[in-house]
Amino acid sequence: MQEGAQSTEVNRTLKILSRPVLVLILFLLVFSVVQANQVAYENRAITHFNQLLAIASPYLREDERVMFRSRFAQISSRDDYAKLVTALTATCRAHKLITPEFSIW
């Protein structure tokens, strides 16, 4: 009988501990997915800028390329990025170059 009581107590303790552990695991899973999406978005934005700069480079002077790289390094908002990409896209379009569209997904 004593072994049965101990086993019941262990089961009860495991049930009490399992709920917080499951909540923690779920939180970590959601957090990881959000972080992975953020990193993927940032990588797509960086790749898009680099593609535009590579496409426009034959039509830019060296000091203009350096200026675009400097502006990219100083980006602190979505608006900064949009202005930079718009300027590069305008250079590409002025020379009738095909540019990729930036898509969030």
CYANA upper distance limits for C-alpha pairs under 8 A (distance plus 0.5 A):
  1 MET  CA      5 ALA  CA      6.94
  2 GLN  CA      6 GLN  CA      6.78
  3 GLU  CA      7 SER  CA      6.59
  4 GLY  CA      8 THR  CA      6.64
  5 ALA  CA      9 GLU  CA      6.67
  6 GLN  CA     10 VAL  CA      6.65
  7 SER  CA     11 ASN  CA      6.65
  8 THR  CA     12 ARG  CA      6.64
  9 GLU  CA     13 THR  CA      6.67
 10 VAL  CA     14 LEU  CA      6.62
 11 ASN  CA     15 LYS  CA      6.70
 12 ARG  CA     16 ILE  CA      6.81
 13 THR  CA     17 LEU  CA      6.70
 14 LEU  CA     18 SER  CA      6.28
 15 LYS  CA     19 ARG  CA      7.25
 16 ILE  CA     20 PRO  CA      8.21
 17 LEU  CA     21 VAL  CA      6.91
 18 SER  CA     22 LEU  CA      6.50
 19 ARG  CA     23 VAL  CA      6.73
 20 PRO  CA     24 LEU  CA      6.58
 21 VAL  CA     25 ILE  CA      6.63
 22 LEU  CA     26 LEU  CA      6.56
 23 VAL  CA     27 PHE  CA      6.61
 24 LEU  CA     28 LEU  CA      6.64
 25 ILE  CA     29 LEU  CA      6.59
 26 LEU  CA     30 VAL  CA      6.70
 27 PHE  CA     31 PHE  CA      6.53
 28 LEU  CA     32 SER  CA      6.49
 29 LEU  CA     33 VAL  CA      6.78
 30 VAL  CA     34 VAL  CA      6.76
 31 PHE  CA     35 GLN  CA      6.65
 32 SER  CA     36 ALA  CA      6.55
 33 VAL  CA     37 ASN  CA      6.72
 34 VAL  CA     38 GLN  CA      6.77
 35 GLN  CA     39 VAL  CA      6.72
 36 ALA  CA     40 ALA  CA      6.63
 37 ASN  CA     41 TYR  CA      6.61
 38 GLN  CA     42 GLU  CA      6.73
 39 VAL  CA     43 ASN  CA      6.63
 40 ALA  CA     44 ARG  CA      6.72
 41 TYR  CA     45 ALA  CA      6.78
 41 TYR  CA    104 ILE  CA      7.01
 41 TYR  CA    105 TRP  CA      8.18
 42 GLU  CA     46 ILE  CA      6.72
 43 ASN  CA     47 THR  CA      6.55
 44 ARG  CA     48 HIS  CA      6.50
 44 ARG  CA    102 PHE  CA      8.26
 44 ARG  CA    104 ILE  CA      8.22
 45 ALA  CA     49 PHE  CA      6.81
 45 ALA  CA    102 PHE  CA      7.80
 46 ILE  CA     50 ASN  CA      6.73
 47 THR  CA     51 GLN  CA      6.59
 48 HIS  CA     52 LEU  CA      6.74
 48 HIS  CA    100 PRO  CA      7.96
 48 HIS  CA    102 PHE  CA      6.85
 49 PHE  CA     53 LEU  CA      6.63
 49 PHE  CA     85 VAL  CA      7.13
 50 ASN  CA     54 ALA  CA      6.55
 51 GLN  CA     55 ILE  CA      6.61
 51 GLN  CA    100 PRO  CA      8.36
 52 LEU  CA     56 ALA  CA      6.57
 52 LEU  CA     85 VAL  CA      8.13
 52 LEU  CA     88 LEU  CA      6.82
 52 LEU  CA     89 THR  CA      7.35
 52 LEU  CA     92 CYS  CA      8.25
 52 LEU  CA     99 THR  CA      7.20
 52 LEU  CA    100 PRO  CA      8.20
 53 LEU  CA     57 SER  CA      6.20
 53 LEU  CA     65 ARG  CA      8.11
 53 LEU  CA     68 PHE  CA      8.50
 53 LEU  CA     88 LEU  CA      7.29
 54 ALA  CA     58 PRO  CA      8.42
 55 ILE  CA     92 CYS  CA      7.51
 55 ILE  CA     97 LEU  CA      8.00
 55 ILE  CA     99 THR  CA      8.04
 56 ALA  CA     60 LEU  CA      6.94
 56 ALA  CA     88 LEU  CA      7.38
 56 ALA  CA     91 THR  CA      6.97
 56 ALA  CA     92 CYS  CA      5.92
 57 SER  CA     61 ARG  CA      8.26
 57 SER  CA     65 ARG  CA      7.44
 59 TYR  CA     91 THR  CA      8.28
 59 TYR  CA     95 HIS  CA      8.42
 60 LEU  CA     64 GLU  CA      6.35
 60 LEU  CA     65 ARG  CA      6.77
 61 ARG  CA     65 ARG  CA      6.94
 62 GLU  CA     66 VAL  CA      6.76
 63 ASP  CA     67 MET  CA      6.58
 64 GLU  CA     68 PHE  CA      6.70
 65 ARG  CA     69 ARG  CA      6.77
 66 VAL  CA     70 SER  CA      6.58
 67 MET  CA     71 ARG  CA      6.62
 68 PHE  CA     72 PHE  CA      6.62
 68 PHE  CA     84 LEU  CA      7.86
 69 ARG  CA     73 ALA  CA      6.74
 70 SER  CA     74 GLN  CA      6.90
 71 ARG  CA     75 ILE  CA      6.94
 71 ARG  CA     84 LEU  CA      7.73
 72 PHE  CA     81 TYR  CA      7.78
 72 PHE  CA     84 LEU  CA      7.75
 75 ILE  CA     80 ASP  CA      6.00
 75 ILE  CA     81 TYR  CA      6.68
 76 SER  CA     80 ASP  CA      7.04
 77 SER  CA     81 TYR  CA      7.12
 78 ARG  CA     82 ALA  CA      6.65
 79 ASP  CA     83 LYS  CA      6.65
 80 ASP  CA     84 LEU  CA      6.78
 81 TYR  CA     85 VAL  CA      6.62
 82 ALA  CA     86 THR  CA      6.46
 83 LYS  CA     87 ALA  CA      6.71
 84 LEU  CA     88 LEU  CA      6.87
 85 VAL  CA     89 THR  CA      6.44
 86 THR  CA     90 ALA  CA      6.54
 87 ALA  CA     91 THR  CA      6.95
 88 LEU  CA     92 CYS  CA      6.86
 89 THR  CA     93 ARG  CA      6.58
 89 THR  CA     99 THR  CA      7.50
 90 ALA  CA     94 ALA  CA      6.51
 91 THR  CA     95 HIS  CA      7.16
 92 CYS  CA     96 LYS  CA      6.78
 92 CYS  CA     97 LEU  CA      5.55
 92 CYS  CA     98 ILE  CA      7.67
 92 CYS  CA     99 THR  CA      7.53
 93 ARG  CA     97 LEU  CA      6.01
 93 ARG  CA     98 ILE  CA      7.79
 93 ARG  CA     99 THR  CA      8.41
